[in-house]
Amino acid sequence: MGAKPPLSPLAPAGFPELPEIAGVSFATTAAGVRYKDRTDVMLANLAPGTAMAGVFTRSATRSAAVLDCQEKIGDAPVGGAAILVNSGNANAFTGRRGAESVEAVTGAVAETLGISATRVFSSSTGVIGEPLAHDRITACLDDLKSALSPHAIETAAHAIMTTDTFPKGSGTTVTIDEQTVHIAGIAKGSGMIAPDMATMLVYIFTDAAIEQDILQDMVSALNRTTFNCITVDSDTSTSDTLLVAATGASGIRVTETNVGFMEGLRRVMLDLAHQVVRDGEGATKFVEVSVTGGASDAEAHVHAKSIANSPLIKTAVAGEDPNWGRVVMAVGKSGARADRDRLSIWFGDLEVAREGFVSPDYDEARAAAYMKNEDIVIHVDLGLGGGTARVWTCDLTHGYIDINADYRS
Amino acid sequence: MGAKPPLSPLAPAGFPELPEIAGVSFATTAAGVRYKDRTDVMLANLAPGTAMAGVFTRSATRSAAVLDCQEKIGDAPVGGAAILVNSGNANAFTGRRGAESVEAVTGAVAETLGISATRVFSSSTGVIGEPLAHDRITACLDDLKSALSPHAIETAAHAIMTTDTFPKGSGTTVTIDEQTVHIAGIAKGSGMIAPDMATMLVYIFTDAAIEQDILQDMVSALNRTTFNCITVDSDTSTSDTLLVAATGASGIRVTETNVGFMEGLRRVMLDLAHQVVRDGEGATKFVEVSVTGGASDAEAHVHAKSIANSPLIKTAVAGEDPNWGRVVMAVGKSGARADRDRLSIWFGDLEVAREGFVSPDYDEARAAAYMKNEDIVIHVDLGLGGGTARVWTCDLTHGYIDINADYRS
């Protein structure tokens, strides 16, 4: 691995104060899976009856741990549950040995905690194509069990990092019938890593009591406008995993009609998604791409992703260049419907193009001044219909090349 | 504009010796459309009866010149024809004024040469969103007409450049029934440019006599495995244009069954396509991505494009890192069918992964030594069926960021 990259200039001031979630405890350890002198295994122990929902990478080459989680996620919440994550090795593209490692780890966690292996969810993140030294993980499980603490979510956020430059956490409270439920989550991810491919991993916990199928529907729906709307470099990991655990320990029941809880969960998911972008490899600018006037929401999303993934737009943002011509290009190439002569574009509040031509109000100096901001909003109106989408990304800088062109050692 | 970028390290030794094409003459001039002290307008005059075929960008925001060419391309070859190209201004996203400029230019060329305006094809390349000063072009047409020469194809290749670092040309001869027909072409393009979006423009000439519809079918078919198989940065121009003009001046007739001519035309198209990649912005490596064993050719192509467009693979190639894990990632995310456990990968002749796992023969030192080559071949076998595809790209380097993050001036 190369030198540790510097803290992202877009990092928050510090790790947030997170509410404790009744029914969840955490422990971490330095198992030496690959990294030296840092924690690399995280265990979350979940109360009996915890409902688990999840969303996973759609990669056709997804990892053994992802396949295992997908198989287990819909099961009824019988008995306790657990999440075990290691960093340093992704256990991806490791053939049959990969599946054997997942079985060994989840089986050992189940035995240690006295729960069913079908209720143990695991993730691995780090270098791919190398067999996972799962013995180093299973050797630590007794120590992890005795270290479990409800106060350790920040150390958990540290243990799952690979080349992230800061730990990511978010939490909120929601009032339901004058009672309070709590939501807290952690994430890792900064696009892809040096020396190798990384993953986005997200774990969110709540003490609300929710049926598994309702929780799954909520998470799947909210994922569409949060994690599925961020992109650092358009490259999709083999291991992306989002798990949401509802312990029910508050005794407060949440149903599909509880808009307040949905909104709280959405806030936490969006905050974590934005933090992943703010830790994007080499990022110096946080960019929101907002598309309105699409023929449909889905087509607006295609345009927004095309803009957010364009290397030419991302380098222009890095260069603080209000290069709206490249936005026209990205709309044109996206494949979704667009009419050149109805297209209008804003950078922040500045209209730069109106109905297919440079705006009569366009002022290059003001646009250039706007681009010096750390947070940039690019807004495109397609003038076709009511479809909208919002996507978040970062700029493409020399830092990205430095991190990813470094030779592995 | 920033400083002129240095000559691509992948540039050929010099401009090739090209055969003269009977029925075609060229002239260039410095009209001052945008650039100073260099030629920026090229006129090609084509003999009566010349058949024209073309392939154009599929961008939804394509330029006025492209729309005009598309309208004219299928017409019967009545009378003489001409191609007029300016560099420095793309006349794209210029609304109704853009179409008026195209009409002004093509109309004036028609009048100067005494041909129909429906037989005048124009292209514009350079900065977008600014009205084209077409008067500067039409003011030069008499001078251009008197300067027309059959020997001026190399100067034509220079006049259409924007931030290309070398002029691109290719030619061949084909023997048909013991007679010789000639093919010669020029191209411009290096992905996208500083200060703004560029285009790929290609003009190929032959003295063979070919029916327009047969020529169009040939060009469309050959385009699929040549220009449609290159990518520098996945960003699609608003102005991409390939025009093929068959003057018939050799008197030698070519039909759809003439495999030799097809093969000659294919060689010229592929050579020009490769030259565009070798002038890719910031390129230091030329990369061939070969995919075999796909469920279909179309799906193999989707995988090949996914690999060739992946920023992580392109930065790994720049860093001379045999990072085959990123190839697995790109196959997984492409959306086309793949089976992780049937996937095999080679860098050059070195097998790095076999059937979903690191190859037993893998030798990191040998793979790293291979990556030091200037030309790199990445071969993926999907193990599913008989589908194949080949795509060409370049690496992603600091040079790309330098060129595209430069502020326009």
Interface residues (C-beta under 8 A of the other chain):
Chain A: T57 S59 A60 T61 R62 A92 F93 T94 G95 R97 V127 I128 G129 E130 M192 D196 M197 D233 S234 D235 T236 S237 T238 N309 S310 P311 L312 T315 A316 A318 G319 E320 D321 N323 W324 G325 R326 V328 M329 A330 V331 G332 K333 S334 A336 R337 A338 D339 R340 D341 L343 A353 E355 G356 F357 V358 A368 L396 T397 H398 Y400 I401 N404 A405 D406 Y407 R408
Chain B: T57 S59 A60 T61 R62 A92 F93 T94 G95 R97 V127 I128 G129 E130 M192 D196 M197 D233 S234 D235 T236 S237 T238 N309 S310 P311 L312 T315 A316 A318 G319 E320 D321 N323 W324 G325 R326 V328 M329 A330 V331 G332 K333 S334 A336 R337 A338 D339 R340 D341 L343 A353 E355 G356 F357 V358 A368 L396 T397 H398 Y400 I401 N404 A405 D406 Y407 R408
